[in-house]
Amino acid sequence: MFGYIRILKPELKVREYNRYRAYYCGLCRVLKQKYGLIGEMTLTYDMTFLVMLLSSLYEQEEKQKAIRCEVNPLIKHSTITTAATAYGADMNLLLAYYKEKDDWQDEKDKKGLILSAALRRKAERIEKQYPRQTRAVIQELNKLGQLEQSGCPDADQTADSFGRLLGELFVMEKDLWQKPLYELGFYMGRFIYLADAWDDLAEDEKSGQPNPFKGQDLNEEVIKKKLTADLSECAARLEYLPLVRDAEIFRNIIYAGVWTGLGKKKRSMACQRESV
């Protein structure tokens, strides 16, 4: 379901792209340091956006380092980490664990069983540290599963559930900015859910998997209108926040980058890492 919140590279300046890549690689590095190779494999574009957003909003100190990694061992590349990077890594792994767990419970996907078992102890440590976020993930994924299994035809109702989940994860601290951050995460979560449901519709109709768009007379134009409405709400919250550092990167993502993933099945994590 993740992977839609990405940049549109041709529209970024070289300096902006290099900063985005450095944050992406920084998150990858912290995932590996905290959770090993399997943690590194859970890396997503979506949590990179959150790390950059929180780092900019709270004007966190950046730590830059040039490293080599398995993907590109011959050439050193820059990484940027902040206090928000550790939070983003924890939320990234928490979501990965519950996604794989749900894949096993709902679809009997053996990959989900293996990966959720491998991630379980790591996720348990995160759950103790972030009980509010954990409750939101569990409650909303359970609610979402119930709605999908009952054949709920209201895509907005199911999308709202995933929106509430992501909204809670966007709130790192209960402070002045919690409301706009929650709302930004809420509408972004709606966008991700609806985009993914539309992309999966043909496959779900063949496999019999639940999808809120099944049996509806829809076309791409109608779907894009729904998605645009959610992105407009995201943009309003983004512009409200006092973001100075990397503001143009955020605008690139919200106004353009998110559309590049629509209509394409998600690539593997390995392909994501190579393409940034």
C-alpha positions in Angstrom: 0.0 0.0 0.0 2.9 2.3 0.5 5.2 3.9 -2.0 3.0 6.7 -3.4 4.5 9.6 -1.5 7.5 10.2 -3.7 9.3 12.9 -5.6 9.1 13.9 -9.2 12.8 14.0 -9.8 13.0 16.0 -13.2 11.2 18.9 -11.4 13.7 19.1 -8.6 17.0 21.1 -8.6 20.1 19.0 -8.2 20.7 20.4 -4.7 17.1 19.5 -3.7 17.3 16.0 -5.2 20.6 15.4 -3.4 19.0 16.4 0.0 16.1 14.2 -0.6 18.3 11.3 -1.4 20.5 12.0 1.6 17.4 11.9 3.9 16.3 8.7 2.2 19.7 7.0 2.7 19.8 8.3 6.2 16.6 6.6 7.1 17.8 3.4 5.4 21.0 3.6 7.5 19.2 4.1 10.8 16.8 1.2 10.0 19.8 -1.1 9.4 21.5 0.2 12.6 18.5 -0.3 14.8 16.9 -3.4 13.2 19.4 -5.1 11.0 19.1 -6.1 7.3 15.4 -6.9 7.7 14.7 -3.5 9.0 16.5 -1.9 6.1 14.3 -3.9 3.7 11.2 -2.2 5.1 12.3 1.3 3.9 9.6 3.4 2.2 9.3 6.7 0.5 6.4 7.6 2.7 8.4 7.6 5.9 11.2 9.6 4.2 8.6 12.3 3.6 7.6 12.2 7.3 11.2 12.4 8.5 11.9 15.4 6.3 8.7 17.1 7.3 9.3 16.7 11.1 12.9 17.7 10.8 12.0 20.9 8.9 9.0 21.8 11.2 11.0 21.4 14.4 14.2 22.8 12.8 16.2 19.8 14.0 19.9 19.6 13.8 21.1 17.7 10.8 24.0 15.2 11.0 25.6 14.5 7.6 27.9 11.6 6.8 29.3 10.1 3.6 29.0 6.3 3.6 29.2 3.3 1.3 26.4 0.7 1.3 25.5 -2.6 -0.3 23.5 -1.0 -3.1 26.5 1.1 -4.2 29.6 -0.2 -2.4 32.2 1.6 -4.7 31.0 5.1 -4.3 30.4 7.1 -1.1 27.1 9.0 -0.9 25.7 11.5 1.6 23.3 10.7 4.4 21.3 13.1 6.6 19.9 12.1 9.9 18.0 14.1 12.6 16.2 13.2 15.8 13.1 12.5 13.6 15.0 9.9 11.7 14.9 7.4 14.6 11.1 8.1 15.0 10.5 7.6 11.3 12.5 4.3 11.4 10.4 3.1 14.3 7.1 3.9 12.6 8.4 2.4 9.4 9.1 -0.9 11.1 5.8 -0.9 13.1 3.8 -0.5 9.9 5.8 -3.2 8.1 5.2 -5.6 10.9 1.4 -5.1 11.0 1.2 -5.1 7.2 2.9 -8.5 7.0 0.8 -9.8 9.9 -2.4 -8.8 8.2 -1.2 -10.3 4.9 -0.9 -13.6 6.7 -4.1 -13.4 8.6 -6.2 -12.1 5.7 -4.6 -13.8 2.6 -2.6 -16.6 4.2 0.4 -15.2 2.5 3.4 -17.3 3.7 5.7 -14.3 3.1 3.6 -12.4 5.6 3.9 -15.1 8.1 7.7 -15.4 7.8 8.4 -11.6 7.8 5.9 -10.8 10.7 7.6 -13.5 12.8 11.0 -12.0 12.0 9.8 -8.5 12.9 7.7 -9.4 16.0 10.3 -8.8 18.7 11.5 -5.6 17.1 8.0 -4.4 16.8 7.2 -5.2 20.5 9.9 -2.8 21.6 8.4 -0.1 19.5 5.0 -0.8 20.9 6.2 -0.2 24.4 7.8 3.1 23.5 4.9 4.4 21.4 1.6 3.1 22.8 -0.6 5.8 21.2 0.7 5.1 17.7 0.5 1.4 18.3 -3.2 1.6 19.4 -4.0 3.6 16.3 -2.3 1.0 14.0 -4.1 -2.0 15.7 -7.5 -0.4 16.0 -7.7 1.1 12.5 -6.2 -1.9 10.7 -8.8 -4.1 12.5 -11.6 -1.7 11.6 -10.3 -1.6 8.0 -10.2 -5.4 7.8 -13.7 -5.7 9.1 -15.0 -3.1 6.6 -13.3 -4.8 3.7 -14.4 -8.3 4.6 -18.0 -7.2 5.0 -17.8 -5.9 1.4 -18.3 -2.2 2.5 -19.0 -0.3 -0.8 -18.2 3.1 0.7 -14.5 3.7 -0.3 -14.5 6.9 1.8 -15.3 5.0 5.0 -12.4 2.6 4.5 -10.1 5.4 3.4 -11.0 7.3 6.5 -9.8 4.4 8.7 -6.4 4.3 7.0 -6.3 8.1 7.2 -6.8 8.1 11.0 -4.0 5.5 11.3 -1.5 7.6 9.4 -2.7 10.8 11.0 -1.6 9.5 14.4 1.8 8.5 13.1 2.4 12.0 11.8 2.0 13.4 15.3 5.4 12.8 16.9 4.7 15.2 19.8 1.5 16.4 21.4 2.1 20.2 20.9 1.0 23.2 18.9 1.4 21.4 15.6 -0.4 18.2 16.4 -3.7 19.2 14.7 -2.3 20.2 11.3 0.1 17.3 11.3 -2.7 14.9 12.1 -4.8 16.3 9.4 -2.0 16.2 6.9 -1.4 12.6 7.7 -5.2 11.8 7.6 -5.7 13.1 4.1 -2.4 11.6 2.9 -3.5 8.3 4.3 -6.8 8.6 2.4 -5.0 9.3 -0.8 -2.7 6.3 -0.3 -5.6 4.0 0.4 -7.7 5.1 -2.5 -4.8 5.1 -5.0 -3.8 1.6 -3.9 -7.4 0.3 -4.1 -7.8 1.7 -7.6 -4.4 0.3 -8.7 -5.4 -3.2 -7.3 -9.0 -3.2 -8.6 -8.4 -5.5 -11.6 -6.2 -7.9 -9.7 -8.6 -8.0 -6.8 -11.6 -8.7 -9.1 -9.7 -11.7 -10.4 -8.5 -13.0 -7.1 -11.6 -12.4 -5.1 -9.8 -10.1 -2.6 -11.9 -7.3 -1.1 -11.8 -3.9 -2.7 -14.2 -1.0 -2.0 -14.4 -0.1 -5.7 -15.7 -3.5 -6.8 -19.0 -3.3 -8.7 -18.9 0.5 -9.1 -19.2 2.3 -12.4 -15.9 4.2 -12.1 -13.3 5.6 -14.4 -9.9 7.2 -14.0 -11.3 10.7 -14.2 -13.7 10.1 -11.3 -10.9 8.5 -9.2 -8.5 11.4 -9.9 -11.1 13.9 -8.8 -11.4 12.0 -5.5 -7.7 11.9 -5.1 -7.3 15.5 -6.0 -9.7 16.5 -3.3 -7.6 14.7 -0.7 -4.4 16.2 -2.0 -5.9 19.7 -1.9 -6.5 19.2 1.8 -2.9 17.9 2.2 -1.6 21.0 0.4 -3.6 23.3 2.7 -2.1 21.8 5.8 1.4 21.8 4.2 1.2 25.5 3.4 -0.1 26.3 6.9 2.9 24.8 8.6 5.9 27.1 9.0 8.2 25.1 6.8 11.3 26.8 5.5 13.9 24.1 5.1 13.1 21.9 2.1 9.7 23.5 1.4 10.1 23.2 -2.3 10.8 19.4 -2.0 7.5 19.0 0.0 5.6 21.0 -2.7 7.2 18.8 -5.4 5.9 15.7 -3.6 2.4 16.9 -2.9 1.7 18.7 -6.1 3.5 16.4 -8.6 5.4 13.4 -7.2 2.4 11.5 -5.7 0.9 11.2 -9.2 3.9 9.3 -10.6 3.0 6.2 -8.6 -0.6 6.1 -9.7 -1.5 3.4 -12.1 1.7 1.4 -11.4 2.0 -1.6 -9.1 4.5 -1.0 -6.3 8.0 -2.1 -7.0 10.0 -4.2 -4.5 11.9 -2.5 -1.8 15.1 -3.4 -3.5 14.0 -1.6 -6.7 12.9 1.4 -4.7 16.4 1.7 -3.1 18.1 1.5 -6.5 15.8 4.1 -8.1 16.2 7.0 -5.6 
